[in-house]
Amino acid sequence: MSKQSKRREALLYHAKPKPGKIQVVPTKKYATQRDLSLAYSPGVAEPCLEIEKDVKNVYKYTAKGNLVAVISNGTAVLGLGNIGPEASKPVMEGKGLLFKIFADIDVFDIEVGTEDIDEFVATVKNIAPTFGGINLEDIKAPEAFEIERRLKEELDIPVMHDDQHGTAIISAAALLNALEITKKKIKDVSIVISGAGAAAVSCTRLYKAFGAKAENIVMLDSTGVIRKDRENLSVEKTEFATSRKIDTLEQAMKKADVFVGLSIANIVTPQMLKSMAKNPIVFAMANPDPEIEYDVAVKTREDIIMATGRSDHPNQVNNVLGFPFIFRGALDVRATKINEAMKMAAVKALADLAKQPVPEQVNIAYGETKLNFGKEYIIPKPFDPRLIATVPPAVAKAAMESGVATEPITDWEKYKDELYERMGSDNKIVRLLVSRAKTNPKRIVFAEADHLDVLKAAQIVHEEGIGFPILLGRKEVILDLMQQIDFEADVTIIDTKGDEQTETLNGYAERFWQRRRRSGITLYAAQKLMRERNYFAAMMVNEGDADAMISGYSRSYPSVVRPVLETIGRFEGVTKVATTNLMLTKRGPLFLSDTSINIDPTAKELAKIAQMTNYTMKMFGLDPVIAMISYANFGSSKDPHATKVREAVELLHKSNPDMIIDGELQTDFALNPEMLKQKFPFSKLAGKKVNALIFPNLDSANSNYKLLKELNNVESIGPIMLGMRKPVHILQLGASVEEIVNMAAVSVVDAQQKEKRERELAKTKK
C-alpha cells in the first residue's frame, strides 16, 4: 500500500460522524494489529497533523463534538449547601447519566477544588479544548453569575449554568401555558418570586424576556421583600428591587396572579393562597418539600394551577426537560454560545409540545387514561419520546438564526430521524415500564423469597415503589436474609409449612378441590398441594389476596407452569398459553415468541401466539410490526414446517386485517427492511422496522433467544406469560436480580391492564 493510501486509511479510521449522527462505542475496529496501528502509532499521527493545520478538524477526528463537561466546585449542591467538590461528585455523575440517557451526549464530570472565581475560570478555560460544551452545576450565587458570564465571553463553545437556566426554561414554558389556560397576559400579571439565588434571578430575567413587567414583580430573600430602599443589595438583587411599601410574603401575595417558589418548604399558608387573585398560578419548586404541599394547595383553591419540583404530582418542573436537549441542539450545529434566543426557543418548543396530542406510550408510562393540555398538564413529561426531536431542532434553528452556529443543518427531516435513532439503543422501555408500574403499585407474591437474589429484587421493588412484595418461603431464612441486606420494611411473610397458615390453607384447598374434584383431586390431595408454595401463591392471586405472582428462580419451568395452569387457568378463548421474551437490542426492543412452552404449535396455535404477542406489545406502549419466521420465504418451500407458518399468516390476515404481520420469512429478511422491500415489495412489512418475531417451534425460538442473549450480551425481559387469566410470570432458572425486578414491573403493569379490562367488561355488561 502506498504512503498516500495509508494516510487516507488512517484519516478515514479516525473520522467521526458529524453531530446528529449515531455514535456507537466502540466506533472503530480494534481486533487486529492493523487496527491498532491505525488507532494509535503510526496511523494516529495523520489526524494529529490535520488538526494542527486547522483546529476545527478536531471535531472531525475526535469525540469532542459529542462531549460535555459537567463542572462544579460543590458550593451549592442540591439542598445540601456547600459540601465540597468530592461530595458533589455523585450528583455530577448522575447528571452525566441523564445527558446520555435523554440525549446521547457523552460526559466527563469534573469537580474543581477552589471557590476562587479567577482560579475556577482559569481551570475551566485550560481544559475547554477537550470538550464540545460546558455545563456548570451547583455553584453558589453570586459567584455563579460571574463565572458563567466570563466563561461565555472567553470560550467559543456552549456554556450554561443549569441551576440558573434549566429551571428558568422549564418554568417559563409552564408559565406561558398556565397563563394561556387562565386567559391572562404575561405583561399584566403580578408575580411574586420567593428566593433570590441563581435560579430565581434567571427565572425572573427570562419571564421579563417574555414580557413580564418589572413593576409587577416582587422578589423576596431570607430577610423579606427586596426593596429599593434596602442597603447593601447585590447587583442582581438591585435589578429586581421593588418600590412598593411592603415587607413580607403575606403582603406580597395579596392579589398576586403568580407565585414562583425557589426557596424553602412550607412558607406559603392556605390564607396566603386565598388572598391571591382569581385563577392563581403557583409554582412551588423547593425540593424535596415545596413551599406549600400540593394537596393542601389544590384543596384550598379549586381554581389553582399548581406545579412543583416533585414527580408524584402533576406538572413537575424538571430540568431534565431542558439541559440534555439544549446541549444536543447546540452541539449539533457546533454553536459557539447558548444565548437568549436559544433558551427562548427551548421554552416555546416545550410549551407548544404540551398542547399536542400525547402519544399512548406516554399515557401508559404515567398510568394516565389520556393526558390533555389543561390545569394538570401544562408541561411535557420527561419520558415523552418526542422531546428529542422537538427541543434540539428548535435550539439549533435559533442558534443558526442568531448567528452562533458554525455547522448549520440543511435537512431538518433527516436531522429529526437521526435524533430518534440516537435513542434506539438505550433501554428506555425499561424505564417506561418501571415508571408506569409506580403509578399504581400492586401486591406481588414472590414464591421463592428465601433465596437471596429473589429477596434483593423484592427489596428493590418495595423501596422503588414498583409494588408491594408478599414473601413466601421459610420464615426464619427470610428474616435472616432480610437482616443481612438491611431490608427492614414491614412486609407480609408467609411460610406455607407453618401452622399459622392452616386456616387460609384449608380455605384455599377447599376451593381448589371444588374446581378440580372431577379431575382426580381429593380434598386431602388439595390440602397437601396447598403446602407447596407455587400452588399457594397461585391461589392467593386467584382469590384476590394478591395481584400478581413471580416464581421459577430455583425450579424448572414445567414444575412452575403446572400449578398455575391448574389453579388460575387460561384467559377466555385461549387454548394454549405461550411466552414471549423482550430483547433490548441495539436496534431497539425486539419480542421473540414462543420461547418456553409450545414445542410444535399448529398453524392455529401460531396465529393465537401472534395475537397474544400483539396484545402484550401494546401493553408496553409499542406499535407491533410482526414477522412470522421460517427457513423459507413466501412459499419457496412446500414442506409442512413452512406451510403451517403460511397458513397462520393467512388466518391472521383474514381475522385481524389491521395487524401489521406477514410471513413466512427468513430472519435476515425480517430484520432488514431495505432487503425485504427490494426482494418482496408486496409484503405488509416492506420498509418497516420489525419488532417481533414469531418462531415456528420451541427449538428455534428458545435457541435464538439464548443465542442473542449470550453472544451479544442483550438484556432480556421474560419469559412473559401470554394468555393467563391472572398476572403470573415465571422466571428463567437462576435469573439475575435485575431480571427479577424487571419481571416484577411487567407483572404490575399486567395486573393494571387486566384490572382495566375487567372494569371495561363490567361497564359493557351493565
VOGU-3710 file (C-alpha; in Angstrom, 3 decimals, decimal comma):
1> mskqskrrea> 0,000/0,000/0,000  1,333/3,460/-0,936  2,100/6,091/1,674  -0,802/8,195/0,394  -3,212/5,239/0,685  -2,070/4,529/4,237  -2,606/8,176/5,147  -6,114/8,140/3,659  -6,964/4,938/5,535  -5,747/6,408/8,834
11> llyhakpkpg> -7,833/9,551/8,350  -10,912/7,525/7,450  -10,379/5,369/10,532  -10,346/8,377/12,840  -13,100/10,325/11,098  -16,086/10,872/13,401  -19,740/11,119/12,378  -20,992/14,693/12,195  -23,079/15,915/15,128  -26,509/14,405/14,805
21> kiqvvptkky> -25,151/11,088/13,543  -25,253/7,919/15,617  -22,096/7,100/17,545  -21,792/3,597/18,932  -18,989/2,881/21,390  -16,570/1,488/20,431  -16,947/3,076/16,982  -13,864/1,511/15,390  -12,396/-1,927/14,817  -9,696/-2,847/17,293
31> atqrdlslay> -9,245/-6,615/16,976  -6,025/-6,824/14,922  -2,543/-5,354/14,965  -3,505/-3,453/11,791  -6,444/-1,872/13,601  -4,230/-0,856/16,499  -1,655/0,662/14,165  -4,418/2,860/12,764  -5,869/3,708/16,164  -2,515/4,660/17,654
41> spgvaepcle> 1,002/4,717/16,272  1,774/5,296/13,448  -1,721/5,945/11,999  -2,845/8,391/14,691  -0,218/10,899/13,555  -2,242/11,701/10,437  -5,330/13,163/12,160  -2,997/14,958/14,593  -1,330/16,731/11,676  -4,716/17,574/10,129
51> iekdvknvyk> -5,874/19,160/13,391  -2,591/21,097/13,628  -3,315/22,552/10,180  -6,871/23,529/11,136  -8,006/23,242/14,743  -11,630/22,824/13,581  -10,661/19,360/12,343  -10,698/18,260/15,994  -14,455/17,833/15,539  -13,879/15,636/12,505
61> ytakgnlvav> -11,313/13,283/14,014  -12,171/13,134/17,744  -15,168/12,766/20,075  -15,078/16,452/21,081  -18,309/17,253/19,216  -20,396/14,953/21,417  -18,595/15,526/24,716  -19,783/17,832/27,508  -18,054/18,607/30,798  -20,259/18,781/33,897
71> isngtavlgl> -18,250/21,018/36,230  -18,825/22,025/39,855  -16,945/23,178/42,923  -19,596/21,755/45,237  -20,596/25,062/46,806  -24,381/24,749/46,295  -25,249/21,071/45,921  -28,983/20,372/45,788  -30,388/21,484/49,133  -27,218/20,377/50,922
81> gnigpeaskp> -25,291/23,610/50,520  -21,501/23,920/50,369  -20,414/20,297/50,816  -17,236/20,441/48,736  -16,130/19,082/45,356  -15,699/15,445/46,422  -19,176/15,255/47,968  -20,672/16,787/44,828  -19,301/14,053/42,582  -22,308/11,657/42,852
91> vmegkgllfk> -24,596/14,462/41,679  -22,307/15,288/38,765  -22,093/11,624/37,758  -25,888/11,416/37,884  -26,126/14,499/35,711  -23,836/12,834/33,193  -26,087/9,790/33,103  -29,109/11,971/32,326  -27,234/13,620/29,446  -26,538/10,179/27,974
101> ifadidvfdi> -29,971/8,666/28,599  -32,034/11,538/27,265  -29,830/12,977/24,505  -26,981/10,505/23,834  -24,363/13,048/24,941  -21,108/11,751/26,439  -19,981/13,426/29,666  -16,928/13,814/31,876  -17,753/15,135/35,327  -15,089/17,424/36,786
111> evgtedidef> -15,007/18,609/40,378  -12,803/21,685/40,909  -11,209/22,282/44,309  -11,463/26,061/44,515  -14,012/28,713/45,473  -11,936/31,500/43,928  -13,602/32,840/40,781  -10,351/33,533/38,921  -8,938/30,088/39,682  -12,174/28,361/38,708
121> vatvkniapt> -12,450/30,243/35,417  -8,797/29,585/34,597  -9,209/25,863/35,282  -12,234/25,549/33,018  -10,587/27,564/30,241  -7,488/25,365/30,385  -9,445/22,129/29,939  -12,017/23,508/27,485  -10,183/22,233/24,333  -11,270/18,710/25,303
131> fgginledik> -14,982/19,471/25,198  -17,764/20,487/22,852  -19,688/22,169/25,677  -19,542/23,108/29,393  -22,418/22,510/31,830  -21,798/24,386/35,087  -23,523/22,874/38,080  -24,165/23,536/41,780  -22,085/26,725/42,149  -23,343/29,202/44,722
141> apeafeierr> -24,520/32,704/43,948  -23,349/35,366/43,368  -20,124/33,700/42,155  -22,147/31,586/39,691  -23,213/34,684/37,748  -19,673/35,973/37,304  -18,224/32,550/36,458  -20,810/31,904/33,771  -20,532/35,441/32,357  -16,767/35,232/31,970
151> lkeeldipvm> -16,703/31,736/30,513  -19,387/32,621/27,958  -17,336/35,640/26,908  -13,961/33,911/26,826  -14,784/30,478/25,334  -16,034/29,603/21,851  -18,097/26,574/22,929  -21,564/26,428/24,557  -21,554/27,204/28,292  -24,617/27,029/30,541
161> hddqhgtaii> -25,161/27,065/34,307  -28,086/24,673/34,504  -29,120/25,627/38,036  -29,945/29,058/36,668  -31,236/28,449/33,206  -32,669/24,932/33,386  -35,302/25,836/35,954  -35,932/29,131/34,184  -36,570/27,471/30,824  -38,893/24,750/32,130
171> saaallnale> -40,839/27,037/34,453  -41,179/29,692/31,723  -42,745/27,124/29,393  -45,114/26,081/32,179  -45,921/29,713/32,945  -46,775/30,564/29,336  -49,170/27,640/29,171  -50,712/28,340/32,574  -51,340/31,929/31,529  -52,958/30,743/28,310
181> itkkkikdvs> -55,300/28,445/30,255  -56,261/31,236/32,677  -56,581/33,727/29,796  -54,140/36,141/31,380  -51,375/38,108/29,665  -47,831/37,989/30,991  -47,462/41,773/30,695  -50,395/42,273/33,068  -49,877/39,664/35,793  -48,492/40,338/39,256
191> ivisgagaaa> -45,627/37,930/40,036  -44,117/37,020/43,421  -40,682/35,348/43,390  -39,703/33,651/46,663  -35,917/33,275/46,559  -33,108/35,396/45,207  -30,491/32,817/44,271  -29,140/31,930/40,856  -32,270/30,055/39,748  -34,664/32,768/40,960
201> vsctrlykaf> -32,732/35,528/39,223  -32,505/33,598/35,963  -36,208/32,684/36,063  -37,225/36,295/36,589  -34,985/37,548/33,791  -36,473/35,011/31,401  -40,035/35,900/32,403  -39,169/39,525/31,654  -37,800/38,487/28,266  -41,246/37,036/27,515
211> gakaenivml> -42,994/40,274/28,531  -43,352/40,356/32,328  -43,131/43,949/33,632  -40,537/44,855/36,260  -43,075/46,948/38,159  -45,309/43,881/38,513  -42,608/41,706/40,098  -41,832/41,342/43,808  -38,800/39,270/44,830  -38,079/38,075/48,366
221> dstgvirkdr> -34,958/36,739/50,017  -34,465/35,288/53,511  -34,949/38,714/55,136  -38,122/39,664/53,291  -39,125/41,768/50,303  -36,207/43,162/48,306  -36,957/46,880/48,253  -35,096/49,742/46,623  -34,599/51,416/49,998  -32,714/48,408/51,389
231> enlsvektef> -28,960/48,836/51,829  -26,105/46,611/50,631  -28,031/44,892/47,861  -26,069/42,817/45,340  -26,173/43,793/41,674  -28,677/41,012/40,978  -30,977/41,948/43,857  -30,845/45,618/42,896  -32,093/44,607/39,443  -35,321/43,268/40,950
241> atsrkidtle> -35,862/45,611/43,904  -39,374/46,992/44,174  -40,534/50,458/45,184  -43,719/49,078/46,756  -44,022/49,644/50,504  -44,373/46,006/51,531  -42,147/43,859/53,718  -43,465/40,296/53,943  -44,516/37,394/51,765  -48,032/37,620/53,175
251> qamkkadvfv> -48,321/41,211/51,960  -46,793/40,399/48,563  -49,249/37,569/47,925  -52,353/39,753/48,140  -53,981/39,926/44,670  -50,911/38,268/43,107  -51,542/36,222/39,951  -48,364/34,135/40,053  -46,195/32,713/42,832  -42,826/31,178/41,952
261> glsianivtp> -41,080/29,440/44,822  -37,348/28,703/44,746  -36,759/28,924/48,469  -37,716/26,670/51,391  -40,551/24,366/52,405  -43,897/25,327/53,878  -43,602/29,132/53,850  -46,871/29,635/51,972  -50,043/29,232/54,030  -53,591/28,466/52,861
271> qmlksmaknp> -54,546/32,008/53,933  -51,925/33,423/51,556  -53,350/31,340/48,704  -56,833/32,591/49,458  -55,580/36,182/49,207  -54,279/35,682/45,657  -56,139/36,756/42,529  -58,659/34,604/40,682  -57,160/31,517/38,951  -53,794/31,757/40,733
281> ivfamanpdp> -50,695/30,119/39,272  -48,429/28,601/41,940  -45,049/27,031/41,142  -43,805/25,703/44,491  -40,448/24,308/43,377  -38,472/23,897/46,608  -37,177/20,324/46,793  -37,866/17,845/48,197  -40,647/19,678/50,067  -42,411/22,558/48,276
291> eieydvavkt> -43,316/25,960/49,682  -46,836/24,596/50,155  -47,914/20,971/49,832  -49,677/20,130/46,603  -52,682/18,505/48,300  -53,123/21,467/50,632  -52,929/23,941/47,751  -55,492/22,243/45,486  -57,820/21,708/48,432  -57,564/25,393/49,367
301> rediimatgr> -58,159/26,777/45,861  -60,142/24,808/43,275  -59,152/27,349/40,616  -55,397/26,979/41,187  -52,858/25,808/38,601  -50,143/24,127/40,643  -46,652/22,919/39,740  -43,871/21,535/41,922  -40,442/20,005/41,508  -41,782/16,595/42,528
311> sdhpnqvnnv> -42,597/13,664/40,256  -45,502/12,396/42,380  -47,765/15,312/41,443  -48,903/16,792/38,114  -46,814/19,491/36,402  -43,316/18,587/37,576  -40,819/21,326/36,720  -37,928/19,005/35,943  -34,655/20,310/34,488  -34,192/17,089/32,535
321> lgfpfifrga> -36,755/18,515/30,101  -34,173/21,132/29,198  -30,437/20,705/29,540  -29,903/17,440/27,569  -31,896/18,695/24,603  -30,499/22,240/24,674  -26,933/20,946/24,565  -27,923/18,400/21,899  -29,139/21,170/19,609  -26,158/23,376/20,398
331> ldvratkine> -23,631/20,610/19,722  -25,289/19,532/16,507  -24,798/22,942/14,861  -21,480/23,410/16,662  -22,722/26,563/18,362  -20,218/28,906/19,972  -22,732/30,011/22,646  -26,003/29,145/24,325  -27,683/32,517/24,021  -31,045/34,014/24,983
341> amkmaavkal> -32,551/33,194/21,582  -31,726/29,503/22,041  -33,158/29,413/25,562  -36,338/31,152/24,438  -36,658/28,712/21,548  -36,473/25,829/24,022  -39,207/27,454/26,116  -41,523/27,823/23,132  -40,836/24,275/21,928  -41,679/22,811/25,344
351> adlakqpvpe> -44,793/24,951/25,702  -46,034/24,001/22,233  -45,338/20,281/22,754  -47,626/20,199/25,798  -50,505/21,303/23,573  -50,057/18,455/21,080  -51,908/15,101/21,346  -49,975/12,876/23,746  -48,665/9,524/22,416  -50,276/6,484/24,016
361> qvniaygetk> -46,928/5,222/25,325  -46,622/8,381/27,434  -50,104/7,829/28,854  -49,111/4,240/29,594  -45,816/5,243/31,198  -47,554/7,587/33,622  -50,644/5,464/34,194  -52,954/8,036/32,650  -56,072/7,288/30,637  -55,413/10,322/28,479
371> lnfgkeyiip> -53,184/13,324/29,150  -54,638/16,505/27,713  -53,438/20,089/27,791  -55,019/21,688/30,841  -54,551/22,592/34,512  -52,884/19,251/35,350  -50,796/19,027/32,187  -49,056/22,301/31,327  -45,597/20,885/30,631  -44,461/17,707/28,808
381> kpfdprliat> -43,486/14,598/30,752  -39,756/13,691/30,908  -40,336/10,304/29,227  -42,128/11,813/26,238  -40,167/10,385/23,263  -40,987/13,454/21,154  -38,718/15,692/23,248  -35,562/14,527/21,468  -36,932/15,567/18,066  -38,683/18,727/19,267
391> vppavakaam> -36,372/20,751/21,510  -32,951/20,200/19,824  -34,171/21,307/16,372  -35,740/24,433/17,906  -32,487/25,246/19,712  -30,408/24,504/16,610  -32,587/26,776/14,428  -32,315/29,579/16,974  -28,531/29,180/17,042  -28,434/29,439/13,265
401> esgvatepit> -30,769/32,449/13,144  -28,860/34,275/15,894  -25,514/33,723/14,180  -23,764/31,424/16,682  -23,986/28,169/14,664  -20,867/27,187/12,728  -22,232/23,967/11,138  -25,818/24,709/10,031  -28,326/21,935/9,398  -29,999/21,878/5,985
411> dwekykdely> -32,147/18,729/6,011  -34,382/19,021/9,074  -36,375/15,841/8,482  -33,174/13,850/8,212  -31,899/15,503/11,382  -35,057/14,521/13,283  -34,704/10,931/12,093  -31,116/10,914/13,340  -32,221/12,258/16,705  -34,774/9,470/17,091
421> ermgsdnkiv> -32,166/6,916/16,044  -29,830/8,146/18,761  -32,240/6,795/21,355  -32,749/3,420/19,691  -30,027/1,551/21,564  -30,896/2,615/25,059  -33,154/0,700/27,432  -35,725/3,446/27,700  -38,533/0,900/27,517  -37,444/-0,482/30,899
431> rllvsraktn> -37,671/2,960/32,467  -41,082/3,489/30,913  -42,207/0,123/32,247  -40,977/0,822/35,782  -42,391/4,342/35,703  -45,793/3,014/34,723  -45,705/0,332/37,444  -45,005/3,016/40,055  -48,179/4,903/39,139  -50,338/2,122/40,585
441> pkrivfaead> -48,263/-0,469/42,507  -49,735/-3,933/43,042  -49,288/-6,788/45,529  -46,733/-9,253/44,150  -46,181/-12,737/45,610  -42,514/-13,728/45,423  -42,871/-17,516/45,751  -39,145/-18,125/46,403  -38,329/-15,284/48,796  -35,963/-17,460/50,849
451> hldvlkaaqi> -33,408/-17,127/48,039  -31,131/-14,109/48,392  -31,426/-12,788/44,825  -35,212/-13,034/44,926  -35,297/-11,196/48,247  -32,941/-8,498/46,929  -35,290/-7,996/43,988  -38,278/-7,790/46,346  -36,413/-5,168/48,370  -35,808/-3,051/45,255
461> vheegigfpi> -39,450/-3,459/44,210  -40,540/-2,239/47,647  -38,043/0,617/48,001  -38,593/1,971/44,490  -42,373/1,813/44,807  -42,849/-0,663/41,958  -45,057/-2,965/44,025  -45,883/-4,370/47,439  -43,973/-7,634/47,979  -45,504/-10,664/49,688
471> llgrkevild> -42,696/-13,027/50,653  -43,269/-16,801/50,514  -40,760/-19,263/51,902  -39,125/-20,469/55,102  -39,790/-17,654/57,508  -36,625/-17,990/59,594  -34,489/-17,977/56,443  -36,278/-14,926/55,029  -35,881/-12,983/58,287  -32,176/-13,861/58,473
481> lmqqidfead> -31,597/-12,776/54,854  -33,568/-9,568/55,387  -31,278/-8,697/58,287  -28,220/-9,350/56,106  -29,356/-6,918/53,402  -30,933/-4,338/55,772  -34,407/-4,978/54,413  -36,342/-3,546/57,347  -39,722/-2,919/55,730  -42,955/-4,135/57,242
491> vtiidtkgde> -43,891/-6,667/54,553  -46,009/-9,806/54,664  -44,066/-13,056/55,139  -45,862/-16,374/54,622  -44,445/-19,812/55,441  -46,752/-22,378/53,837  -45,256/-25,073/56,077  -46,126/-23,183/59,257  -49,180/-23,763/61,440  -50,254/-20,107/61,335
501> qtetlngyae> -51,372/-20,567/57,715  -53,594/-23,588/58,401  -56,908/-21,741/58,196  -56,005/-19,912/54,979  -54,511/-23,080/53,536  -57,628/-25,127/54,262  -59,811/-22,455/52,673  -57,683/-22,440/49,527  -57,680/-26,255/49,465  -61,468/-26,396/49,701
511> rfwqrrrrsg> -61,952/-24,001/46,800  -59,257/-25,729/44,712  -60,877/-29,108/45,371  -64,305/-27,789/44,355  -62,904/-26,867/40,953  -60,702/-29,932/40,463  -62,625/-32,755/42,168  -63,766/-34,179/38,822  -60,140/-34,203/37,646  -58,960/-36,803/40,150
521> itlyaaqklm> -58,129/-34,405/43,022  -59,247/-35,344/46,527  -59,652/-32,847/49,351  -56,677/-34,412/51,130  -54,550/-34,083/47,978  -55,670/-30,450/47,630  -54,626/-29,735/51,238  -51,249/-31,299/50,551  -50,790/-29,312/47,345  -51,515/-26,048/49,146
531> rernyfaamm> -48,395/-26,657/51,264  -46,417/-26,224/48,030  -45,565/-22,592/47,561  -46,435/-22,327/43,860  -49,954/-23,701/44,423  -50,409/-21,450/47,444  -49,075/-18,363/45,613  -51,276/-19,055/42,601  -54,334/-19,415/44,858  -53,507/-16,081/46,518
541> vnegdadami> -53,693/-14,417/43,101  -56,729/-16,441/42,076  -58,647/-15,476/45,221  -57,704/-11,795/45,087  -55,362/-11,880/48,110  -52,543/-10,808/45,788  -52,471/-9,151/42,372  -49,570/-10,963/40,699  -47,097/-13,783/41,180  -43,393/-14,281/40,400
551> sgysrsypsv> -41,726/-17,716/40,560  -39,299/-20,007/38,722  -35,943/-18,766/40,067  -34,998/-22,107/41,633  -37,282/-24,618/39,901  -37,707/-25,993/36,411  -40,158/-24,234/34,156  -42,637/-27,153/33,837  -42,794/-27,600/37,610  -43,977/-23,979/37,973
561> vrpvletigr> -46,233/-23,852/34,920  -48,294/-26,852/36,020  -49,543/-25,386/39,351  -50,519/-22,031/37,830  -52,381/-23,653/34,936  -54,284/-25,971/37,288  -55,046/-23,139/39,710  -55,545/-19,984/37,644  -56,070/-21,224/34,137  -56,164/-19,513/30,784
571> fegvtkvatt> -57,907/-16,398/29,617  -61,224/-16,896/27,878  -60,704/-18,036/24,280  -57,084/-19,161/24,829  -56,485/-22,889/24,267  -52,756/-22,816/24,962  -50,679/-20,326/26,896  -47,354/-19,190/25,479  -44,419/-16,942/26,348  -42,536/-14,077/24,771
581> nlmltkrgpl> -39,151/-12,572/25,585  -38,464/-8,879/25,200  -34,882/-8,457/23,979  -33,381/-4,988/24,480  -31,187/-4,888/21,387  -29,137/-2,090/19,853  -31,746/-1,768/17,100  -34,483/-1,335/19,701  -36,893/-3,616/21,577  -37,500/-6,988/19,901
591> flsdtsinid> -40,080/-9,560/21,062  -39,454/-13,280/20,426  -42,309/-15,822/20,776  -42,875/-18,627/21,901  -39,667/-19,142/23,851  -40,685/-21,567/26,608  -43,865/-23,637/26,288  -45,242/-24,876/22,931  -42,937/-27,448/21,356  -44,512/-27,643/17,888
601> ptakelakia> -47,580/-25,390/17,627  -50,113/-25,804/14,827  -50,993/-23,030/12,379  -53,983/-22,014/14,529  -51,829/-22,009/17,661  -49,159/-19,919/15,942  -51,829/-17,402/14,934  -53,040/-17,212/18,541  -49,450/-16,768/19,809  -49,065/-13,868/17,368
611> qmtnytmkmf> -52,319/-12,285/18,577  -51,256/-12,573/22,218  -47,824/-11,129/21,416  -49,501/-8,251/19,601  -51,635/-7,501/22,693  -48,641/-7,670/25,044  -46,563/-5,338/22,884  -49,335/-2,742/23,033  -49,252/-3,123/26,814  -45,647/-1,915/26,576
621> gldpviamis> -46,730/1,081/24,509  -45,271/-0,256/21,251  -46,802/-0,440/17,788  -46,379/-4,124/16,815  -44,734/-4,983/13,497  -44,575/-8,787/13,473  -42,761/-11,285/11,245  -43,686/-14,986/11,212  -40,341/-16,772/10,928  -39,430/-19,835/8,858
631> yanfgsskdp> -36,477/-21,193/6,910  -38,445/-20,282/3,755  -39,684/-17,045/2,175  -43,259/-16,651/0,931  -43,996/-20,112/-0,447  -40,473/-21,080/-1,502  -40,942/-24,427/0,292  -43,920/-26,807/0,345  -42,690/-28,626/3,454  -45,254/-28,779/6,305
641> hatkvreave> -42,893/-26,872/8,624  -43,074/-23,896/6,259  -46,677/-24,238/5,124  -48,031/-24,127/8,689  -46,441/-20,677/9,109  -48,016/-19,568/5,836  -51,406/-20,871/6,986  -51,062/-18,978/10,277  -50,405/-15,748/8,368  -53,422/-16,354/6,126
651> llhksnpdmi> -55,613/-16,869/9,198  -54,393/-13,618/10,719  -54,815/-11,614/7,524  -58,462/-12,705/7,495  -59,262/-12,435/11,204  -57,043/-9,451/12,104  -56,564/-7,378/8,925  -55,337/-4,389/10,963  -52,406/-6,317/12,421  -49,086/-5,498/10,758
661> idgelqtdfa> -47,880/-9,071/10,317  -46,526/-11,163/7,450  -44,569/-14,279/6,560  -43,327/-16,886/6,180  -39,951/-15,135/6,274  -36,328/-15,904/6,941  -34,908/-13,995/9,897  -32,443/-11,873/7,905  -35,194/-10,614/5,591  -37,431/-9,894/8,580
671> lnpemlkqkf> -34,784/-7,755/10,276  -33,505/-5,967/7,166  -36,298/-3,670/5,941  -34,437/-2,479/2,859  -33,599/-6,014/1,707  -37,179/-7,110/2,322  -38,548/-4,121/0,387  -36,219/-4,834/-2,522  -36,969/-8,559/-2,800  -40,578/-8,691/-1,567
681> pfsklagkkv> -42,143/-5,238/-2,097  -45,658/-6,755/-1,808  -45,133/-7,685/1,854  -47,045/-5,837/4,589  -43,666/-5,491/6,301  -41,792/-3,971/3,352  -39,832/-0,911/4,502  -40,993/-1,305/8,105  -38,905/-1,993/11,192  -39,961/-5,375/12,564
691> nalifpnlds> -40,082/-5,501/16,381  -41,456/-9,027/16,940  -40,569/-12,466/15,620  -42,930/-15,449/15,953  -40,981/-18,693/15,571  -42,457/-21,937/14,181  -41,422/-24,120/17,135  -39,839/-24,097/20,575  -36,435/-25,261/19,308  -35,947/-22,233/17,089
701> ansnykllke> -37,474/-19,662/19,476  -35,585/-20,754/22,570  -32,290/-21,237/20,735  -32,446/-17,837/19,074  -33,356/-16,088/22,314  -30,455/-17,737/24,186  -28,032/-17,117/21,307  -28,916/-13,439/21,111  -28,633/-13,073/24,870  -25,249/-14,763/25,243
711> lnnvesigpi> -23,389/-13,712/22,085  -24,486/-10,079/22,035  -24,940/-9,610/25,793  -28,505/-8,492/25,118  -30,664/-7,828/28,159  -33,851/-9,872/28,208  -37,151/-9,381/29,996  -39,053/-12,605/30,225  -40,299/-15,103/29,517  -43,534/-13,099/29,738
721> mlgmrkpvhi> -46,574/-15,349/30,058  -49,235/-14,905/27,372  -52,853/-15,949/27,761  -53,103/-16,400/31,539  -56,325/-15,337/33,262  -54,369/-13,623/36,055  -50,895/-11,972/36,142  -48,437/-14,835/36,664  -44,880/-14,674/35,371  -42,260/-17,385/35,525
731> lqlgasveei> -38,560/-16,577/35,644  -35,760/-18,358/33,892  -33,812/-20,621/36,235  -31,228/-18,525/38,116  -32,479/-15,154/36,831  -30,467/-12,102/37,904  -31,753/-9,575/40,434  -32,265/-7,051/37,638  -34,230/-9,568/35,579  -36,461/-10,348/38,557
741> vnmaavsvvd> -37,110/-6,640/39,176  -37,992/-6,149/35,515  -40,363/-9,116/35,613  -41,956/-7,690/38,762  -42,592/-4,445/36,865  -44,088/-6,474/33,999  -46,379/-8,284/36,433  -47,574/-4,983/37,933  -48,322/-3,493/34,511  -50,017/-6,753/33,530
751> aqqkekrere> -52,185/-6,510/36,659  -53,021/-2,888/35,843  -54,108/-3,891/32,329  -56,202/-6,835/33,493  -57,848/-4,627/36,124  -58,642/-2,040/33,438  -60,045/-4,708/31,113  -62,259/-6,116/33,876  -63,664/-2,631/34,533  -64,406/-2,176/30,836
761> laktkk> -66,113/-5,581/30,648  -68,187/-4,739/33,705  -69,333/-1,492/32,064  -70,224/-3,375/28,880  -72,354/-5,882/30,807  -74,228/-3,067/32,533
//
